[in-house]
Amino acid sequence: MSVFVYYMTRPKNELTKAGSNRNCRQDDNRLNQERGTIKMIIREVTQTDANQLVELHKQLDEETKFMLFEPDERENNETRQSKIISSILESNNSNIFLAVKNNRVVGHLTVIGGHTKRISHRAYIVIGILKEFSSKGVGYELFNAMENWRLTTGIKRLELTVMTNNEIGIKLYKKAGFEVEGIKKNSIIIGDRYIDEYYMAKVY
């Protein structure tokens, strides 16, 4: 299945305005209603997405073992998520990209930039896509949107970790240009089983 994508971006200095948040939501509605060929919208996060991100993380924790948290272990709510989004919007090297279908957030790619000068050129990647939309090209489109944004930043190194048994994730990351740099032995414990993780990175 191919995914038809419409990319939406916004200037950072406009995102803190409530009106801009509403406009982004209105654009989601318009695109879903008027463009029959558009199946998925890839866009940057706004403050109005806080509740949907909480629900997305909750569902991801329930339906996959490849996330960090066990079901109901993640301490998150709309207020806390809103603060995280505010911090992201104020940053020059962090961002959240969302995959949206019919006004529902079905995936995210979060970029967490280094907070000190010596590591401000690097960023850590976290990605999660609902099982229903996995292996349909959504992850790759999220990476494409992130790469376009990265060109406007000083980021020269992207990093992530992935469980060594996550074949779908590893395939996606390699397709996006990431390489394995090392292994974290017994990095994750699921039930009574220890699982290794790969260190992966992409350097520009």
N, C-alpha and C positions, 0 to 999 in steps of 0.2 A: 504494500500500500504506500503510495506516495503522498506526501503532505504538502498541500499548497499553503504558502506562508505569506503573510503581510507583516512587514516590519514597522514598528512604531518607535520613534525615539523622541526625547524631549530635552531641552536645555536644562542643565542643573539649576540655574538661577530661577527657573520658573516652577520647579517641582514643589517648593515649599508653599506655594500659593494654593489656597483651597480651590479657586476657580480652575486652575490647571488640572487638578485632580479630577474634578467633575468633567472637564472637557475630555480627558483621556477615557473615562468611563463611557461618555456619550459616543466617542469615536468607536469604541468596542461595539456598541449597539448598532451604529450606522453600518459598520463594515460587515457585521454578521447578517444584517438585513438586506443590504443593497448589493453585495458582491457574492453571488452564488458560488463562484469558484474558490473563494477563500475558505479554507478549512481550519486554519489555525492562525492566531495572531501572536507574534513574538514581540514583546515590548518590555520596557524598563518599569520597575516598580514605582508605585505612588503610595501615599499615605492611606488611601482608601482600600488598599489591598491587605491590610493587616489581618482582618478576620479570616479572609480566604486562605492566607498563608498559614494561619494557625490550623485550620481544617486540613489543608494539604499535608502539613507535617504529621498531623495525627493519623491521617489515612496511610501515609507512607510507612510510618512506624508499625502500623498494624499489618500491612500486606507484604512487606519485604524484610528479610533478615540482613540485607546489605546496608542498612542505615545504622547509625551509632546507637540509637536509643531503642530500648524495649518498648512495647506498647504501654502507654500511660506513664512512662518514665520521664518524658520530656516535660519540663516545667515551663509552660508557655501559655500566654493568654493574649487577648487583643491589645491590652495596654503595653505589655512587655514587647510584643511584636512591633507595635507602633514606634516604640523607642528605638528598636533595632533599625527600623526603616529610616527614622530621622537621622541616626548616626551614619547610615549608608549614604543618604542624600547629601550630607555635609562633607563627605569624603571625596577626595580627588582620585583615589585608586581602589575604590570598592563600589560594588553595584549588585543589583539583583535583576535577573532577566526572567520573565514569566512567559510560559506558554499558555495561551487562553483560548478555550473553545466554547462558543456560546456563552460568553461572559463568565465562564468557570475556569479558575486557575487549575491546570492539570499537570504543571511541571514548573520547576525553577532551576536556575543556575545562579549560584551565589558566588561572588568574587569578594574575598576578604583581603584587602591590601595590607602591606606591612605598615605598622604604626610609628616606626622610628625612621629617621633619615637613612640609616645604613641598610634597611631592608624595605624601603619605600618602593623599590623597583620590582619587588616580587609580590605575588598574591597567591592565596590558597583557594582552590575551587571545591565547591560542594554542589552536587547536582542530584535532583530527585524527580522522577517522572512516574505518574500513576501507572499501575500494571496494565490498565486498559489501553494505554497509549505507548507502551514500551515497544521497542523494535519497529517503530513506524517512521523513523527519521526525525522525531521531535528533538531528541538530544543533540543531534548534529546541527540542527537549525539554531538551537540555543547557543551552541559553541560559535556558530557563524556570527550571530548577533553580538556575542561577547567580543569576538575578534575585531569587528568593526569599531566597537567602542574602545577597545584597548589601544588602537592607533591614536586616540586622542589623549592618552595617558602616558606616563613614563614607565609603565610596566614592561619589563624585559624578561621576566621569568614567571611561569605559572607552575604551581605544584598541586598535587593531590595524592591521596592514598586510596587504595582499592583492595578489597579482599581478593586473595589469589584465586578463589573459586568463583569469582564474579566474572564469568566469561563474557557476558553481554557488555558489561561496563568496560572491561579491558579492551574489547574490540572497538567500542566507541572512542575511547581515549586515544588509542593508537591511530584510528582514522582521523582524529582531530590533531594529530601531530605529536602526541606525548610519547615519551620513551621511559622504560623502566630504568631507574637509577639504583635500586637496591630493594632489600626485603626486610620487613619488620617481623621478626620471628615471634610467634605466640602473641600477636598484637591484639587480637580480639578473642573474647570467650563467648560462645553461644551455647547455652545449655551447659554441658560438661566438656565441650570440645573447643580446643584452642585453634585459632585460624591465623595464618600469616597474612600480612598485607604487603603489597608492592608500594614503594615510593615511585611515583611517576612525575615527570616534569617536561615542560616545553620551554626552550630557551630561544630568544630572538637575537 
